[in-house]
């Protein structure tokens, strides 16, 4: 017969999965618990039906426990064999030959052991079995059909566990692949936003040089160097406390002060309870840059930029508003948004799904307001993806 190796799973086509039959200790514990239940049930029924025959309940119980216990001992091997049936690439003839061979060995072993134990334990005393051959014949007549059924049930159980284990492994692998894909997408978005910020700032410096505002250009260039050092030193995490984002935006606005001078009024109002909330890294800077570049830079005279953050229930609301030129008619963030807005929108979708929202509308008194709503508390799964 074809014998599957039951001690190694190096070859997926020849051996069953290790976890398809659960652990040997667990199978044995469950097997002996089932054997005890069956032994008690059969012994009680037999003893009550033969109450006047003078048999000993305890002798019958020990013998019935041995009859069921042999299958409990064989269960780990046979359940693993059932797992092998699920994993093997053998032909149908090889599979049936293996089943027949193991079945014959298991049933023969069970009949032989229980026959010998019936001689030793003498469960139906004063009736005794005279010899081993008689005991074998008696056990074959009484147990053979049941043994085939028990053997088949253990094989089916092993195959069922193997199928379940395989499905769990596929689900786990799929979830890992999805997490890796999300992490790769987030990393690509994070790497996209940094050069975008750098190029825009360099363009501002170049504009100051063309205007021969060399002192302001130098001040802005030095500020850019300090800001880039802070950017490099930041942990490359996809989530960061809002307090870090606020501190980074303050540095960025200090840099932009050389460009706008006294024309720019900045108001940052973030509640204390909002500061420790985890938000996507580089969340605020693109929003502030967008307000400066598209709203305020096109406005003459004095201008105001507001950055606000507050927690309401389990939601964090972050708003960046300006009193600049406002949105063009028919503006749509999905269609008309630049790199910064599209980047933030994609990262919010990756991290939070439908639980986060990005909205752009007209601010009170003119200008533009960008609002970001996201959960103030994060599930463990989100932390794993963002790690």
C-alpha positions, 0 to 999 in steps of 0.5 A, spaced: 500 500 500 502 507 499 504 510 505 503 517 507 509 520 511 505 522 517 511 525 521 513 531 516 510 536 511 516 538 507 512 535 501 505 538 500 503 533 495 505 527 500 503 529 507 498 532 511 498 539 514 500 539 521 494 543 523 489 539 519 488 534 525 490 539 531 495 537 536 496 530 538 495 532 545 488 535 544 486 529 539 488 524 544 484 528 550 478 529 546 478 522 543 479 519 550 473 523 553 469 521 547 471 513 549 469 514 556 462 517 554 461 511 549 463 506 554 459 509 560 453 509 555 454 502 552 456 499 559 449 502 562 445 499 557 448 492 557 448 492 564 441 494 565 439 489 559 442 483 563 441 485 570 439 478 572 445 475 569 450 477 575 455 481 571 460 486 574 458 493 572 465 495 573 468 489 569 464 491 563 466 498 564 473 497 563 472 493 557 468 497 554 473 503 555 478 499 552 474 497 546 473 505 545 480 507 548 483 503 542 480 508 537 482 514 541 489 512 541 489 511 533 485 517 532 491 522 531 494 517 526 487 516 522 485 524 523 492 526 520 491 520 514 484 524 513 488 530 512 493 527 507 487 525 503 485 532 502 492 535 501 495 529 496 496 529 489 496 521 488 491 518 483 485 515 486 487 508 486 493 510 490 488 513 495 484 507 495 489 503 496 492 507 502 485 507 505 484 500 505 491 498 507 490 503 513 483 501 514 485 493 515 491 495 519 487 499 524 481 494 524 485 488 525 489 492 531 482 494 534 479 487 534 486 483 536 487 488 542 479 488 544 479 480 543 485 479 548 483 484 553 476 480 553 480 474 555 484 478 561 478 482 563 472 477 563 467 482 562 461 477 562 463 473 568 461 468 569 461 467 562 468 466 559 472 466 553 476 460 552 481 462 547 484 468 543 481 465 536 474 464 539 475 471 542 477 474 535 471 471 532 466 474 537 469 481 536 469 480 529 461 479 529 460 484 534 465 490 532 467 489 525 461 494 522 462 499 527 469 499 526 469 500 519 464 506 521 469 509 526 475 508 521 471 512 516 468 517 521 475 519 523 478 520 516 472 524 514 474 528 520 481 529 518 479 531 511 474 536 514 479 539 519 484 539 513 479 543 509 478 548 514 485 549 516 487 550 508 481 555 508 484 559 514 491 559 511 488 562 505 484 567 508 490 569 513 495 569 507 490 574 503 489 578 509 497 579 509 497 581 502 492 586 503 495 589 509 502 589 505 498 592 499 495 597 503 502 599 506 505 599 500 500 604 497 501 608 503 508 609 503 508 611 495 503 616 497 507 618 503 513 619 498 509 623 493 507 628 498 515 630 500 518 632 493 511 635 492 512 640 498 519 641 496 518 643 489 513 648 491 517 651 496 523 651 491 519 655 486 517 660 491 524 661 493 526 662 485 520 667 485 523 671 490 530 671 487 527 673 480 523 679 484 531 680 487 528 679 494 535 676 495 534 677 503 527 674 503 530 668 498 536 666 503 531 667 509 526 662 506 532 657 503 535 657 510 528 655 513 527 650 508 533 647 510 531 647 517 524 644 515 527 638 511 532 636 517 526 636 521 522 632 515 528 627 515 528 626 522 521 624 523 519 617 524 517 614 517 510 612 520 503 613 516 500 615 523 502 621 528 499 625 533 496 631 531 501 635 535 506 633 531 503 635 525 501 642 528 508 643 530 511 641 523 506 646 520 508 652 525 515 651 522 512 651 515 509 657 516 515 660 519 518 659 513 513 662 509 513 668 513 519 670 509 515 670 502 508 673 505 511 678 510 506 682 514 500 680 509 499 674 513 495 673 519 495 665 522 491 663 527 492 656 530 486 653 535 487 646 536 483 643 543 488 640 548 484 633 547 485 633 540 493 634 540 494 626 542 489 623 536 493 619 531 492 622 524 495 621 517 502 624 517 503 630 512 496 631 513 496 639 515 502 641 511 499 640 504 492 643 506 496 649 509 500 650 502 494 649 498 491 655 502 497 659 501 498 657 494 491 657 491 487 662 496 491 667 499 497 668 494 492 671 489 489 676 493 492 683 494 492 686 501 492 682 508 490 675 509 488 670 514 489 663 515 485 659 520 487 652 523 482 648 527 482 642 531 477 639 535 474 632 538 466 631 538 464 624 541 469 619 537 470 624 531 476 628 530 475 635 526 480 638 522 479 645 518 484 649 514 480 655 512 482 662 508 479 668 506 482 668 499 479 668 492 475 662 493 473 656 489 472 656 482 465 655 480 463 647 479 470 645 483 470 638 485 476 635 489 476 628 485 476 632 478 480 638 480 484 637 486 491 638 486 497 633 488 496 635 495 488 634 496 488 628 492 494 625 496 490 626 502 484 623 500 487 617 497 491 616 504 484 617 508 481 612 504 486 607 505 487 608 512 479 609 514 475 607 508 468 610 509 469 612 516 473 619 514 471 624 510 474 630 506 470 636 504 471 643 501 467 648 501 466 656 501 468 659 508 464 664 511 465 671 509 469 668 503 475 664 501 475 656 502 475 651 508 477 644 507 474 640 513 477 633 515 473 628 519 476 622 521 475 617 527 478 619 534 480 612 536 483 607 532 482 599 531 488 595 532 487 593 525 489 600 523 495 600 527 498 594 524 497 596 517 500 603 519 506 600 522 
